[in-house]
Amino acid sequence: MITIFSSKKVTVLTNDFVLLSKDFSLLRNNLKSAFSSVKDELDMHLDSINQSTNEIQSNYEYLMALDAKIEKLTDKVDELQMQINPDFCQPDFSDILLSKREQELFLNIYTVEDRISMSGLARKCGLTLEMCDSLLRALSSKKIPIIKQLVDGVIFVSLEYNFKDMQARKNILKIDTTISQMIN
């Protein structure tokens, strides 16, 4: 008969196992609480980021609404000016020179029946939204009547009807025929 373990050795092994089990349990609990703490902090950061994003979106929509109101006020002031001074004529567009990109952007707005979204216009012209917006500002600074509208959080652009009609009749902006053919 062979004895593998004496009862004294089994008791020591059992005690060691109990101590290891307690150490692992303590380690597991410590890790659990540490990960829980990290998760709570990350959740707080995520909530903060989401709140900031919502504020930025809200501010952007507010600015676009203000821009639309300013545009309406500008139109009303122009209308009043026309009533006060009927001889007040349309701006002279003969001296306006558009770059090739501006002509392409203009034609893409001009050829749309009603209006086009900024993202659709940028995609159609192969531009980023920022480049498209920059070119629209350049056109506006050259007194081309671009109309911007905010509808359900989407910006749409179009041309003033009278200006579109004048362009169709007289080609007042002298659009390059090669660019015209590329668009059509």
C-alpha positions as CSV (number, residue, x, y, z in Angstrom):
1,M,0.0,0.0,0.0
2,I,1.3,3.4,-1.1
3,T,0.3,6.6,0.6
4,I,0.4,9.6,-1.8
5,F,-0.6,12.3,0.6
6,S,-0.5,12.4,4.3
7,S,-3.4,14.0,6.1
8,K,-1.1,16.8,7.1
9,K,-0.1,17.6,3.5
10,V,-3.8,17.5,2.4
11,T,-4.7,20.0,5.1
12,V,-1.9,22.4,4.0
13,L,-2.9,22.0,0.3
14,T,-6.5,22.7,1.3
15,N,-5.6,25.8,3.2
16,D,-3.4,27.0,0.3
17,F,-6.3,26.4,-2.1
18,V,-8.7,28.4,0.2
19,L,-6.2,31.3,0.4
20,L,-5.7,31.3,-3.4
21,S,-9.4,31.2,-3.9
22,K,-9.9,34.2,-1.6
23,D,-7.1,36.0,-3.4
24,F,-8.6,35.4,-6.8
25,S,-12.0,36.4,-5.5
26,L,-10.6,39.6,-4.1
27,L,-8.7,40.3,-7.4
28,R,-11.9,39.6,-9.4
29,N,-13.9,42.0,-7.3
30,N,-11.2,44.7,-7.5
31,L,-11.0,44.3,-11.3
32,K,-14.8,44.4,-11.6
33,S,-15.0,47.6,-9.6
34,A,-12.2,49.2,-11.6
35,F,-13.8,48.4,-14.9
36,S,-17.1,49.5,-13.6
37,S,-15.5,52.8,-12.6
38,V,-13.9,53.2,-16.0
39,K,-17.2,52.4,-17.8
40,D,-19.0,55.0,-15.7
41,E,-16.5,57.7,-16.6
42,L,-16.7,56.8,-20.3
43,D,-20.5,56.9,-20.1
44,M,-20.2,60.4,-18.6
45,H,-17.9,61.5,-21.3
46,L,-20.2,60.1,-24.0
47,D,-23.1,61.9,-22.5
48,S,-21.1,65.1,-22.5
49,I,-20.1,64.7,-26.1
50,N,-23.7,63.9,-27.2
51,Q,-24.9,67.0,-25.3
52,S,-22.2,69.2,-27.0
53,T,-23.2,67.8,-30.4
54,N,-26.8,68.6,-29.8
55,E,-25.9,72.1,-28.7
56,I,-23.8,72.6,-31.8
57,Q,-26.6,71.3,-34.1
58,S,-29.1,73.6,-32.3
59,N,-26.9,76.6,-32.7
60,Y,-26.4,75.8,-36.4
61,E,-30.1,75.5,-37.0
62,Y,-30.6,78.8,-35.1
63,L,-28.0,80.6,-37.2
64,M,-29.6,79.2,-40.4
65,A,-33.0,80.5,-39.3
66,L,-31.5,83.9,-38.5
67,D,-29.8,83.9,-42.0
68,A,-33.2,83.2,-43.6
69,K,-34.8,86.0,-41.6
70,I,-32.0,88.4,-42.6
71,E,-32.5,87.3,-46.2
72,K,-36.2,88.1,-46.0
73,L,-35.4,91.5,-44.5
74,T,-33.0,92.3,-47.2
75,D,-35.6,91.4,-49.8
76,K,-38.2,93.7,-48.1
77,V,-35.7,96.6,-48.0
78,D,-34.9,96.1,-51.7
79,E,-38.7,96.0,-52.4
80,L,-39.2,99.2,-50.4
81,Q,-36.2,100.8,-52.3
82,M,-37.8,99.9,-55.6
83,Q,-41.1,101.4,-54.5
84,I,-39.4,104.6,-53.3
85,N,-37.2,104.9,-56.4
86,P,-38.8,103.2,-59.4
87,D,-35.8,104.2,-61.6
88,F,-33.6,102.1,-59.4
89,C,-32.3,99.5,-61.8
90,Q,-31.0,96.0,-61.4
91,P,-27.3,95.8,-60.8
92,D,-25.1,95.7,-63.8
93,F,-23.8,92.2,-64.3
94,S,-21.8,92.9,-67.4
95,D,-18.6,93.5,-65.4
96,I,-18.9,90.3,-63.4
97,L,-16.3,87.6,-64.2
98,L,-16.9,84.1,-62.9
99,S,-14.2,81.5,-62.5
100,K,-14.7,78.2,-64.2
101,R,-15.7,76.6,-60.9
102,E,-18.2,79.4,-60.2
103,Q,-19.7,79.0,-63.6
104,E,-20.0,75.3,-63.1
105,L,-21.7,75.8,-59.7
106,F,-23.9,78.5,-61.1
107,L,-25.0,76.3,-64.0
108,N,-25.8,73.4,-61.8
109,I,-28.1,75.7,-59.7
110,Y,-29.5,77.3,-62.8
111,T,-30.4,74.1,-64.6
112,V,-32.4,72.7,-61.6
113,E,-36.1,73.3,-61.9
114,D,-36.8,74.4,-58.4
115,R,-34.0,74.1,-55.8
116,I,-31.2,71.7,-54.9
117,S,-29.8,70.7,-51.5
118,M,-26.3,71.8,-50.7
119,S,-25.1,68.3,-50.4
120,G,-26.7,67.4,-53.7
121,L,-25.1,70.4,-55.3
122,A,-21.7,69.6,-53.9
123,R,-22.0,66.0,-55.0
124,K,-23.1,67.1,-58.5
125,C,-20.1,69.4,-58.8
126,G,-17.7,67.0,-57.2
127,L,-16.9,69.4,-54.4
128,T,-16.9,69.2,-50.6
129,L,-19.6,71.0,-48.7
130,E,-17.1,73.6,-47.5
131,M,-15.9,74.3,-51.1
132,C,-19.5,74.5,-52.3
133,D,-20.4,76.9,-49.5
134,S,-17.3,79.0,-50.3
135,L,-18.2,79.2,-54.0
136,L,-21.8,80.2,-53.1
137,R,-20.6,83.0,-50.9
138,A,-18.3,84.1,-53.8
139,L,-21.3,84.2,-56.1
140,S,-23.4,86.1,-53.6
141,S,-20.6,88.6,-53.1
142,K,-20.7,89.2,-56.9
143,K,-24.4,90.2,-56.4
144,I,-25.8,87.0,-57.9
145,P,-29.1,86.5,-56.1
146,I,-28.7,83.0,-54.5
147,I,-31.5,82.0,-52.3
148,K,-30.8,79.7,-49.4
149,Q,-33.6,77.9,-47.5
150,L,-33.5,75.7,-44.5
151,V,-36.1,72.9,-44.7
152,D,-36.1,70.2,-42.1
153,G,-32.5,70.8,-41.2
154,V,-31.4,70.6,-44.9
155,I,-30.1,73.7,-46.7
156,F,-31.5,74.2,-50.2
157,V,-30.2,76.7,-52.8
158,S,-31.9,78.2,-55.8
159,L,-31.7,81.3,-58.0
160,E,-34.1,84.3,-57.8
161,Y,-36.7,83.8,-60.5
162,N,-36.3,87.2,-62.2
163,F,-32.5,86.8,-62.3
164,K,-32.9,83.2,-63.8
165,D,-35.2,84.7,-66.4
166,M,-32.8,87.5,-67.3
167,Q,-30.0,85.0,-67.6
168,A,-32.1,82.8,-69.9
169,R,-32.9,85.8,-72.1
170,K,-29.7,87.7,-72.2
171,N,-26.9,85.5,-70.8
172,I,-25.9,88.4,-68.6
173,L,-23.1,86.4,-66.9
174,K,-21.5,85.4,-70.2
175,I,-21.2,81.7,-69.2
176,D,-18.5,79.8,-71.2
177,T,-20.2,77.5,-73.8
178,T,-17.8,74.7,-73.1
179,I,-18.9,74.6,-69.4
180,S,-22.5,74.9,-70.6
181,Q,-22.0,71.8,-72.8
182,M,-20.3,69.9,-70.0
183,I,-23.3,70.4,-67.7
184,N,-25.9,69.5,-70.3
